[in-house]
Amino acid sequence: MKTRTIKQTIAIVLAALASVSLIGCGGTDPEADGFIYASGAKADGLYEFYYTYENINFNAEYLRYKIYIEDNAPYFYYEKRERPNDYGPATEEDITAQGTVELNEEQWSTFAAFIEEGSCAPKKDSAESGDRGPWTYIYFQKNPKKQLEFEFASWERLGEFENFCAEMAGLME
């Protein structure tokens, strides 16, 4: 049996992810959403995925996980900001932890499984305020400026994703 390189595996996972999980993400204008229609809806591939949580109340905190592709390799970035005994928003001056790591095949597969089960839709602007999040957005290579809101398949899967990222970031308590 022939072994695949990580780049080949990423390409396969991206293709599967695009064709299986994101079929429902297209809008009325396929090109605007970054999709190509052939035998079915397909995205050109993941560009960036963001997960952000923010609390601007007392003991303000901010947490961001970003998974992205650079030079055909998947990366994980995290940033944590804290303002103990103070109100937010937490700024770059409040960063308490951050880092970037290249994902191995197992980590990439785990991430892909989380988003394969989810769904996305065009971002809707809202006048609502005070929501802590988490906010999850996904971008594709075809149209990296088109922001889509991502929703996990369930609250349980969201929790598993949060634990996965916290473990990778070394933020588990």
Buried (B, 14 or more C-beta within 10 A) or exposed (E): EEEEEBEEBBBEBBBEBBBEBBBEBBEEEBEEBBBBEEEEBBBBBBBBBBBBBBBBEEEBBBBBBBBBBEEEEBBBBBBBBBBEEEEBEBEEEBEBEEEEBEBEBEBBEBBBBBBBEBBBBBEEEEEEEEEEEBBBBBBBBBBEEBBBBBEBBEEEBBEBBBEBBBEBBEBEE
